Amino acid sequence: MFGKLEKEGYIRTLSPDLRRVDDSLRLAQRDAKTAQKMLLTEEYDWAFNIAYNSMLQSIRALMFSMGYRPSTRNSHIAVVRFTQL
């Protein structure tokens, strides 16, 4: 299913890593809470940026759990395309 992304250099395989999953989920949760706080202060641009980072970390956690990681090239595109599949 993810072979095309791997061939195109967007993702790489690795052994599923629960530590990386936990670390990414912890960062995602932290960022989601921070984004909520920023909304209360009407800092909408910052809230959006922090929420976006939370989304990226959540998808990275999913990738790590499935034995993949985004490559350094276009990593933001990699996580979005991974999610689409």
Secondary structure, DSSP 8 states (H G I E B T S, - for coil): --HHHHHTTSEEE----HHHHHHHHHHHHHHHHHHHHHHHTT-HHHHHHHHHHHHHHHHHHHHHHTTEEE-STTHHHHHHHHHH-
